[in-house]
Amino acid sequence: MSISNKVHELDATTLQPFFDAHHVVLLAVLMLPQSERSQELVPVLQSIADASAIAVGQINVNGNGNWDAVSSFGITTYPHIMLSGGWGGYKVYRGALVETSIVSYMNRFLKFPTITRLEPGTLRSFQSSHDVVVVGYIGPEDSTAATHFENLAKAMHPEYVFGVTDNIDFARADSVDVPAVVVYNNATQERCKVPITHDLTQMQTCIRKAAQPLVVELYPEIHDDLLDLDTPFAYIFTTPNSEALTVELPSLARKYHGKLQFSSASASRVPSIVADMHLASAPLPAFGIREPLSNRKYPMPTPASGTTFLAAVEEFVKAYIANTLNPTLKSEPTPPPSPSGLIKVVGTTYNTIINDPTRDVLLTICTAHCAPCHRLYPVLEELAASYSAEEAGKTTIATVLYDKNDTPLRRVRAFPTILLFPVGGKGAPVRFWGERTVRGVRGFVEGNRGVS
């Protein structure tokens, strides 16, 4: 049954014809009824469809043939939204799944070309046209920089709006050395110069960092992307509809801008993040800091009686920046050795075992109640026993319970996940996708090991 006379329910047979029949399509890829976030998105889609002239569709990938229909989009988590100007010209939306953010993204897609050519009479108005505007200052003969900027805009529009000028006088007036990209963050009233290079990923990261507001409104679906910017991340968890901190928090965030990225969310909206930060759901508000690269967590104790929350936060931030805080670590007790040689990694032993520079380490990441994980244990035990018998200290076969122990691995979403940490490549583990048999896993280890 359709949720709205303007929201079209699609399947594997109707998806492409729907795209072909409409100039612009907003598509939501959902997993119903399992995904609570998908359920929350349904009325948002209805509201957008009722207020918009573009075609809005939804496709449900709940264990049916629709999986194959969306596989070409490269979407692996649900729900997800994409915006398309045709079957082959889609953009995957990376923002919060709330109506205001989605509509703003749609408007940038509809109203702005990938790159706006800026003239003397339009530059200043363009710079102030949105919260974040990206302008390329490129010399008229610099085809290499022009190509790099074009690739950047194609990759990121309509996440942001992009303009370009080859007028050197414009660049001089803004004290910009050509060629360069300048991010105008009108929300923070700051601008950031980004060098134009061949490294598209690096430029994207720099732009996203420069584009962040002083205080991010945190939602589960944008959390990982924010952490991927690698700026130490500060969380303030509040009660629903709390407005008590909105006046004072931005000034505190501005004071530490560039050193910490502040965020705020009601604890009830992001309960798993609250728990992952080793904080309780009460009392609120609560505060913590995470280092994205190491995944170390620094939860702030409840402020002492008579101390205001923000005063306690500032003192905690000062201590963090001074490097006088110790992170907390969730860990099971260190287990006794296994007769098979299969090593059980816990939070306190992770770095010692995984980062052993002399051994290739195959780590299977599990959760306590994962049935496929339990079925895999006999394979891992046999594999561990065979390596123990055949070689002297070259290969470690290990497991870790992801829900019971803190690790530096942030983006694991499927269980079991099998990773090989080879000698000489500990920072770039190789993921196993093959058949989960002794022969299949052993062949993977032998083909990717760092020890000869």
VENNORUR-V241228 format. One record per residue. N is the residue number from 1. RES is the residue in one letter. SS is DSSP state (H for helix, E for strand, C for the rest). Layout:
# VENNORUR-V241228
N/RES/SS
N/RES/SS
This chain:
# VENNORUR-V241228
1/M/C
2/S/C
3/I/C
4/S/E
5/N/C
6/K/C
7/V/E
8/H/E
9/E/E
10/L/E
11/D/C
12/A/C
13/T/C
14/T/C
15/L/H
16/Q/H
17/P/H
18/F/H
19/F/H
20/D/H
21/A/H
22/H/C
23/H/C
24/V/C
25/V/E
26/L/E
27/L/E
28/A/E
29/V/E
30/L/E
31/M/C
32/L/C
33/P/C
34/Q/C
35/S/C
36/E/H
37/R/H
38/S/H
39/Q/H
40/E/H
41/L/H
42/V/H
43/P/H
44/V/H
45/L/H
46/Q/H
47/S/H
48/I/H
49/A/H
50/D/H
51/A/H
52/S/C
53/A/C
54/I/C
55/A/E
56/V/E
57/G/E
58/Q/E
59/I/E
60/N/E
61/V/C
62/N/C
63/G/C
64/N/C
65/G/C
66/N/H
67/W/H
68/D/H
69/A/H
70/V/H
71/S/H
72/S/C
73/F/C
74/G/C
75/I/C
76/T/C
77/T/C
78/Y/C
79/P/C
80/H/E
81/I/E
82/M/E
83/L/E
84/S/E
85/G/C
86/G/C
87/W/C
88/G/C
89/G/C
90/Y/E
91/K/E
92/V/E
93/Y/C
94/R/C
95/G/C
96/A/C
97/L/C
98/V/C
99/E/H
100/T/H
101/S/H
102/I/H
103/V/H
104/S/H
105/Y/H
106/M/H
107/N/H
108/R/H
109/F/H
110/L/H
111/K/H
112/F/C
113/P/C
114/T/C
115/I/C
116/T/E
117/R/E
118/L/C
119/E/C
120/P/C
121/G/C
122/T/C
123/L/H
124/R/H
125/S/H
126/F/H
127/Q/H
128/S/C
129/S/C
130/H/C
131/D/C
132/V/E
133/V/E
134/V/E
135/V/E
136/G/E
137/Y/E
138/I/C
139/G/C
140/P/C
141/E/C
142/D/C
143/S/H
144/T/H
145/A/H
146/A/H
147/T/H
148/H/H
149/F/H
150/E/H
151/N/H
152/L/H
153/A/H
154/K/H
155/A/H
156/M/H
157/H/C
158/P/C
159/E/C
160/Y/C
161/V/E
162/F/E
163/G/E
164/V/E
165/T/E
166/D/C
167/N/C
168/I/H
169/D/H
170/F/H
171/A/H
172/R/H
173/A/H
174/D/C
175/S/C
176/V/C
177/D/C
178/V/C
179/P/C
180/A/E
181/V/E
182/V/E
183/V/E
184/Y/E
185/N/E
186/N/C
187/A/C
188/T/C
189/Q/C
190/E/E
191/R/E
192/C/E
193/K/E
194/V/E
195/P/C
196/I/C
197/T/C
198/H/C
199/D/C
200/L/H
201/T/H
202/Q/H
203/M/H
204/Q/H
205/T/H
206/C/H
207/I/H
208/R/H
209/K/H
210/A/H
211/A/H
212/Q/C
213/P/C
214/L/C
215/V/E
216/V/E
217/E/E
218/L/C
219/Y/C
220/P/H
221/E/H
222/I/H
223/H/H
224/D/H
225/D/H
226/L/H
227/L/H
228/D/C
229/L/C
230/D/C
231/T/C
232/P/C
233/F/E
234/A/E
235/Y/E
236/I/E
237/F/E
238/T/E
239/T/C
240/P/C
241/N/C
242/S/C
243/E/C
244/A/C
245/L/C
246/T/H
247/V/H
248/E/H
249/L/H
250/P/H
251/S/H
252/L/H
253/A/H
254/R/H
255/K/H
256/Y/C
257/H/E
258/G/C
259/K/C
260/L/E
261/Q/E
262/F/E
263/S/E
264/S/E
265/A/E
266/S/E
267/A/C
268/S/C
269/R/C
270/V/C
271/P/H
272/S/H
273/I/H
274/V/H
275/A/H
276/D/H
277/M/C
278/H/C
279/L/C
280/A/C
281/S/C
282/A/C
283/P/C
284/L/C
285/P/C
286/A/E
287/F/E
288/G/E
289/I/E
290/R/E
291/E/E
292/P/C
293/L/C
294/S/C
295/N/C
296/R/E
297/K/E
298/Y/E
299/P/E
300/M/C
301/P/C
302/T/C
303/P/C
304/A/C
305/S/C
306/G/C
307/T/C
308/T/C
309/F/H
310/L/H
311/A/H
312/A/H
313/V/H
314/E/H
315/E/H
316/F/H
317/V/H
318/K/H
319/A/H
320/Y/H
321/I/H
322/A/C
323/N/C
324/T/C
325/L/C
326/N/C
327/P/C
328/T/E
329/L/C
330/K/C
331/S/C
332/E/C
333/P/C
334/T/C
335/P/C
336/P/C
337/P/C
338/S/C
339/P/C
340/S/C
341/G/C
342/L/C
343/I/E
344/K/E
345/V/E
346/V/C
347/G/C
348/T/C
349/T/C
350/Y/H
351/N/H
352/T/H
353/I/H
354/I/H
355/N/C
356/D/C
357/P/C
358/T/C
359/R/C
360/D/E
361/V/E
362/L/E
363/L/E
364/T/E
365/I/E
366/C/E
367/T/C
368/A/C
369/H/C
370/C/C
371/A/H
372/P/H
373/C/H
374/H/H
375/R/H
376/L/H
377/Y/H
378/P/H
379/V/H
380/L/H
381/E/H
382/E/H
383/L/H
384/A/H
385/A/H
386/S/H
387/Y/H
388/S/H
389/A/H
390/E/H
391/E/C
392/A/C
393/G/C
394/K/C
395/T/E
396/T/E
397/I/E
398/A/E
399/T/E
400/V/E
401/L/E
402/Y/C
403/D/C
404/K/C
405/N/C
406/D/C
407/T/C
408/P/C
409/L/C
410/R/C
411/R/C
412/V/C
413/R/C
414/A/C
415/F/C
416/P/C
417/T/E
418/I/E
419/L/E
420/L/E
421/F/E
422/P/C
423/V/C
424/G/C
425/G/C
426/K/C
427/G/C
428/A/C
429/P/C
430/V/E
431/R/E
432/F/C
433/W/C
434/G/C
435/E/C
436/R/C
437/T/C
438/V/H
439/R/H
440/G/H
441/V/H
442/R/H
443/G/H
444/F/H
445/V/H
446/E/H
447/G/H
448/N/H
449/R/C
450/G/C
451/V/C
452/S/C
